[in-house]
Every structure is written in C-alpha cells, then in structure tokens.
Amino acid sequence: MERTPYFSARQRLTLKSCWIPGIIIATAGILSCLFIHFKMECFNSAGQQAVYVSALFTAFKWAVAFSWAPIANKEYKKALPIAATVVILYLSYIYFVDSIYSHLPSCIDTTFILVVWSCVQAAVVSFITRKQHFWQIGVAAGLIICYTTATSNSPGPVHLYAFSLPDLLTDFFLPFLVYGWMYLAENFFSDKSYQYLLNSKIQVLSGEDYRLLYPLSALSCWIIIFQSAGLLRSHATGSSGYDGDSTFLSQALVTNAITFIMEVSIFYITASLTRNIAMSRMMTIASNNGWLYLFHYLPLLNIIIWIIFSNQRALHKTPTENAVFYITRQHSSIYNYLIGLGALVSLGEVYNAYQHTRYHYAGVNGFIFLILFAKLVTYFFLDKGKTVIITLVVLSCLAALTMFIAATGSGNLPTPLSMATVLSYFFLIEIFSPELGKTDAAQLPEIYTA
C-alpha cells in the first residue's frame, strides 16, 4: 500500500467529498442570479430586495463550505454552530461596513476589512473545532482563502449581473479551497516535519494524496495569476469591485501594499508547491517524461496528466530511491524542442514589436524591441545554467509589463500575465538546471555525495 503522509483519513474523506457542497453552492449561485435577473426583467431594477437575497445566498455559500467537514464525518452536532457562526460573521461584516465604515481612518477601507474578515472567519471556525493553533491557522489559511475565492463570494459589492463561468467554477471549488488550505495550515503548525514534506521534491507521494494536493496548489496558483492580472487592469482603468477586473482594488496605500505582498507570497507558495508535488509524483512512479512535466503547468492539459498520474502505480518506496532516481535519470530531449519553440515564439514577438504602431512613442517601441531581442538570444543559452533561466524570466516579465504600461489609455489593454512568465521558471529550472536542496540531498547514499 502506498504511503499517505500529507492528510489524515478524516481530512481525505472531507476533501474527496467536497464536490457535494460544491454542487450545492454552485446551484445556489445560479438561483441567486436567476432571481436577480427576473427582478430586473420585470421591474427594470433589482431593488433592495434583490440585494438582500444576494447577501443571504452568499452567507449560505460560506456556511455550507465551512460546515462540510463535520457533515462529511457524520458529526452533525458540530455543523450547526459552525454554519450559524459563519452566517453571523458575514452579517456582522455587512453591518460593520454599512454603519461604522464612514467613521474609520482613511487608511482602512473595505478591501482591508475583507482580508481581516476572512482571517477571523477561518480562526473562529478552527476555534470551534478545537484546533490547537487556531489563530495561526486562521491567519495563514484565511489569507490564502481570501485571495483565491473573493470573486463572486466576496461580502463586498453585491453581484447583480449575469452569472458567468468563472463565478460557477469559484462556487464549485469554494469548499475544496477552504478546507484544502485549512488542513495544510493545520498540519503545518501541528507537525514540525510537515514543512519538509511540502518543500521536498523527492517525497513518496501516493496517488491519493497527489489527487488532492495537485489540484489544490495548481488551481490556487492560476487563480492568483489571473487575480493579479485583473488587479493591474483595474488600476489601469480605474474600475473596481464587480465593475472592474479585481475585488482588491483600493485607494489606500496600506491595503495595496498588503495585497501586493500577499499575492506575490501566495503565488510563490503555490507555484513552489505545484513544482514539488509534480516532481515528487514523477519520482515516485519513476517518470522522466519532460512533456508530462510541462503539461502540469498548462491549464486544461494538466487535467489529463492529473488523471493519468493519479492512477499510476508507485515504483519507488522511499525518498532515498526517489533522490537517486532524480540525480541519475537521463535528461529528457524536451529541452532541445523548448529552445527551438521558445526562439520561434520570441522571433514572432520581435516581429510584432517591430510592426506595432499602437504605441505613440518610438522610444517605447525601441525599448520593447530591445528586450524581446535579448529574450530571443537568451533562449539559445538556456542549458548554460540557472542564471540564464532567471535572466530569461526577468526579460519576459519586463517585456510584458512594458507593453501593458505602454498600452494604458489606448482602450486595448493586453492581459498582464507577468506571474505566468514567472511560473515558467519553476518548469524551466527542472528541465535545464535540476538540483536537489540540502535537505533532499541528505537522503542520497554516500556513494552519490562523495
């Protein structure tokens, strides 16, 4: 039987059954939007009644998400106080914003209160369920939950527009994201060795744990990537809330600083975790297929790989076997194709920059052209080490941000997926310059370290 050190049996039961409350919450979201649409069609206005209904539906979503763990484990008496507490906290947030917000200092805005509310909510639920480190769990899990779920489920501006696929997916994955991160935070603060498990690329990762961990980290990572892109677009266009691209747009410097730090931190955590999970599973099943590793970073294609890898039989039984396989495996020929493909894409970007007439200043075009040309040249030296990979990622980010800034005010803003280019670092480093960390390297037999 494969080893499963990441989640307890109780935690796995909850996470594996999160599709049930996900369907309930998604259905509630659809019903809420249908009701509002009906009110607007009949009365040409949603009215205050629709606002109340939308708020109640949102409170119901959070109550279902947080109360699912005791329900899944047949501890029904614990579910009611959790659901009631979550509803009370939600209504308290609405009251606080409506009644007290105008008297607060200018450095505190609704976005700041939203972040605090998310942490308090997670901490209180952890306290009710008698977790030892409830405050630590509340802050760590609450922050990640806030920045990965606050779209249609934010207690901020009420969404009175047509339902969309992103809203549906956010609703469906809400319970999984909530308990996935709460369980990781709980295990992290309860077990000193758990940090090593999460930071390792050579752990024996079972198909059952991979089936839960990979979608949690990959989904959260891509949510943060698009969340950051939406925030940049909101800042560029001056739109906010549901009229804009991000719930986290703020006029307060403190809030913007917190959002920037948290989005970068959560991105690094989820990207690193995605890399470690994918690599640990590949080592466990003795796979050295670089294309399959690449597909872990491509949305939609990664679903196929997730299904395939979840059902593969483990060939290695210890981290030492994984470590030996990691350093003795033959390098995949994928890097030759990546260099060629990257060069072709960069050549196309250089041609686009040369032909582009959208930017008014020739200096901007010249700077973008110079960056993209340097990026093109860098691709041919990817196999020369880690420094070249970092240079390529920096050039890619600089080019994306420069083109976005140059297009501001043109009415045709590109999507600033700068974090997606940074994500490529975690892939490229394992293809062109793989190495074990000190803790992982300590698992190697002496014959490989002498």
N, C-alpha and C positions, 0 to 999 in steps of 0.2 A: 504494500500500500504506500502511496506517495505521501511525503511529509507535507504537513499543512501548518506552518508556524505563524502565519500572518493574522488569522482570525480564529476566534473560538467557534465552537459548534453553534452556540447561540447567535453569535454575530453573523455567521454564514447563513444561518436559517433566515434571519431578518433580511439580509441583503439579497439573497436569492429570490425572496418573495416580494421585493419592492415593486415589481411590475403590477401587483394588485392595487395598492394605493395609487400607483402612477396612473392607472386607467381611471380610477375614481376621480382623481384630481383633474386629469385632462378633460373628463366629461363635465366636471363642474365648471371648468373654464369655458368650455363650449356653450354650456347652458347660460352662463353669465353674459356672454357676448350676444347670444341669440335674444335674450331678454332685452338687452340694451338696444340691439338693432330693431327689435319690434317696437320699443318705445319711441325711437327716433323716426321710424317709418310712419307710425300712427299719429304722433304729436309733433313731428319735426323738431323734437328736442328730447334729450334723455331725461332731463329733470332731476330733481334732488332724490326722488325715489330710486332711480337707476343707480345713482352714486352710492346710496345706502346698500342696495342689493349687491353691487360690485364689491363693496367693502366686506360684506358678510361672506360672500363667496371666497374672497381672498383669505379671510380669517379661517374659513372652513378648510381651505387647502393646507395651510400651515398646521392646523390641528390634526388633520389626517396624517400628514407627513411625520410629525413628531410622535404621535401616539401609536405608530405602526409597530414598533419593536415589541411592546408588551402584548399587543394583539397577536402578532406572529408567534410569540412564545406562549400564548394562551394564559397570559397574566392580565385578564380583563379588568381587574380592580385598579390596576395602575394606569390603564389607558385613559380613564375618565378624568382624573386630576391633571394629567398631562395636557389633554385636549382643552380642558377648562382654563388652565393656566395660560396656554398659548393664546387662546381667544382673548382673555383678559389683558394680556400684554399687548396684543395687537390693538384692541380698542383703547388702551391707555396711550399707546403711541399716537393714535388719531386725535384723541382729546388733547394730548400734550402739544401737538403741533398746532391744532386749531386755537387753543386757549392761551398758551404760555409762550409760544414761539416768538411772538412780536416783542416780548419783553427781554429776550435773551441778547447777549452781546453779538455784534455783527460777525465775529469770528466763528460763531456756531450757527450752522444752517441745517436744513432738513437732511442733506446728504450725511453730515456728521452724525446727526441723531439716528439716521437709518443704520449706520455702522454700529453705533453703540447698542441700538435695539437688537440687532442680530446677535451680538455677543452676549447680551443679557439673556436673551431668549434661550440660547444654547446652554448657558451656565445654569439657568433655573431648571431646565429640563434635566440636566445632569445631576443637579442637587436633589431633585425629586426622586430620581432613580438611584440615589445614594452612591454616586461616583465619588471616589476619594479626592480626586483632583478636579473638582467641578469647575473652579474658576479658570484653571489653565485650559481645560477642555473647552470652556465657553469662549475664551478669547481666541485660541488657536483655530478651533473648528468654526466658530461664529464668523470670524473674518473671511475665511475661505468660502463658507456658505453664502455670506452676504454678496461677495463679488462674483460668485458663479451662478446665483439664482435670482438676483434682483433685476428682473426684466418685467414680466407680466405679474410677478408675485411680490413686487415691492409694495410696502404700505404707504408709499408716497403718492404721486399723482394717480388718480384712478383712470384706468384704461377704458375709454369709451369709444373705441374704434373697432374696426373689423378684426376678427381673430386671424392669426397668421400661423404658419407652420413653426417658426421659432417659438412662439408662445405655447403651442401644443407640445413641442418637444421639451421645453422648460418645465411645463407642468408634469409631464410624464416622468421625467428624471428627477424631479424635486425630492421625493423620499430617498432615492438611491444616493444622491449627492449629500443630503442631510446626514444620513446615518453612516455613509461611507467615510466621510471626514470626521464625524464624531467618534467612530470606532478607531480610526487611525490615531486620532489625538488621545483617546483614552488609553490605547495600548502603548503609545509613545511615552506618556507620562507615568504609566504604571510599571513599565519594564525598561530598565536601563539599557538592555541589549537590543531593544527594538529598533533604535536608531541605526545600529549596524545593519540590521536586516534591510531597512529601507535604502541605505546608502550603498549596499553591495550589488555588484553585477554578477556574482557567481553563486548566489543562493540557490538551493534546490527548491525550485518553485513548482508547486503542484498545478495541475490543470484546473483544479477547483479554485485555488487562490488567484491564479492568473485570470480566470474567467471573471473575477470580481475586481481585482486590482487594476488591470489594464484599462477597462472602460472608464473607471473612476478617474484615473490620472489623465488619460488621453482626452476624455470629454472635457474635464475641467481646464486642461491646458488650452484647447481650442476655444473654449468659451472666453477665457481671459484674452486670447489673441484678438478675437472679434470685439470683445468688450473694450480693449484699449484702442482698437481702430475706431470704434464708434465714439469713444470719448474725444479722440483727436478731431474727428469730423464735427462733433458738437461744439468744440472750442472754436473751430474754424468758421462754422456757420452761425454760431451764437444761439443755437437751439438747444433746448433742454427737455428733460422728462420724456414723456411719450411723444412729444412733438419733434424730438431730436433723435440722435443715434445712441445716446447713453443716459442712464439714470443718474450717473455720478457727476454730471457737470455741476460745478459750483463756482460762485464768485468769491468764496473765502479762500485765502492763501493757505491756511492751515489744513482745510479739507482737501484741497488739491494736492498738497504735499503728502497727506496720508494716503490718498488714492493712488498717487504715483508710486510711492514706496510699496504699498500693498500689491498693486498689480504686477510690479516687477518681481517682488518676492514670491508671490503665488505662481507666477509664470516659471520662475527658476525652480521652485519646489516641484511643480507638476511636470515640467519638462525633464528634470533630473530623474524623477520617479518613473516616468514613462520609459526613459532610456534604461534604467536599472531593471525594470520589470521585463521589458522586451528581451534584454540581453540575458538575464537570469533564466528565462524560459527557454531561450535558444540554446544556452549552455546545458540546461537540464535534459533537453531532448536531442542534444548533440547536433544542432543545426548550424551550418556556416553559410547559409544562402544569403548573400548580401541583399538580393532583391526583396526577399521576405522581410528582412530587417527594414529596408526602405519603406515598404508598404505600411509598416507600423505608424509612419508619420504622415500618411496620406489619407484624408477623410474619405469614407465610403470603402475604399480598397482595404483599409485596416479592419473593417468588419469581417471580410473574408479570411484574412490572416488570423484574426481573433478566434474565429470558429475552428479553423484548421489546427492552430496551436493548442487550443483548449482540449482537444481530443487526442493529441499525440501522446504516446507512451513515453514515460521518463526512462532515459538510458543511464543517467548518472545518479548516484545515490548520496553523494557527499559534496560539500563545497570544494574540497580538495580536487576531486575529479573534474569539477567544472573549471577550476582555476588552471589545471594542467591543460585541459582542452582549449581554454581561452588563449594561452600563450603558444600552444603547439599547432593550432589549426592553420590550415593553409589560407592565405589571403584570397578572398573572392575576386574574380576577374571583373566584378562590377565597377571597380574604380576606373578602369580604362573607359568604360562606357560613360561614367559620370563626368569624367574630364571632357570627353567629346561633346556630350549633351550640354554640359554647362557652358562650354565655349560657344556652341551654336546659339544657345539662348542669349548669352551675353552679346554676341555679334548682332543678333536681332535687336537687342536693347540699344546698342550703339547706333544702329541704323535708324531706329525710332527717334532717338535723341537728336540725331543729325537732321532728320526730316521734320521734327516737331516745330510748329510755328505758333503754338498756343502761348508760349511764354513771351512776354514783351521785351525782355532784356536779353541781349545777346550774351552778356556775361554769365547769366544763369544757364543758358543752353551750353555754353562752353564748359562750365564747371561740371554739369551733369555728364556731358560727353567725356570729359577727362576721367571722372570717377568710373563710368561704365567701361571705358577702355582699359583702365587699370584693373578692373574686375575681370575683364576678358583675359588679360595676360596672367593674372593670378591663378586662374584655373589650371594652367599648364604646369604649375609648380605645387599642386595640392599634395603630392606624395613626398614633399620635402620636409614635412613636419607640422607640428601644432601651430607654430607662429604664422605660417601661411594660411592655415584654415581660419584663424582668428582675423587675419587681415582681410580675407575674403568676406567674412561675415560683417565686419565693420564697414567695408566698402558698400556692401549690399544695403545695409541699414542707412548709411549716409545718402546713397542714391535715392532710396525710397522716400526718406524724409525730405530731401531737397526737392524732389518732384512734387511732393504733396504741398510743401510750403509755397513753391512757385505757382502752383495751380490755385491757391487760395484766392477766392474772389472771382475766379473765372466761371463759377457755376457748374464746373465739370470736375469735381474733386475725385481723384483716384482713391481707392481704399488703401489706407496706410498700414499694410500688414508688416510693419517692421519687426514685430515679435516673431512672425512666421519665418523671417530670414534668420533670426537668432536661433530658432528651433532647429534650423538646418545644421547648426554647429554640433548639436548632440548626435546627429546622424553621421556627419562627415568625420568627426573625430574617431568614431568607432570603425570607420572604413579605412581611413588613411593614416591614423596615428593611434591605434588602440594601446592602452596600457592599464594595468591594474593599480588601484590605490594601495596605500601602505597596508591597510587592514586586510584587504583581499589578497595582496601579495604574500602576506604572512601565512596563508593557507597552503602555499606551494611547498612541496618536499624540498629538502636541502639540495638535492641534485640539480634543481632548476634555479636556485638562488646563489649557488657557489660562484 
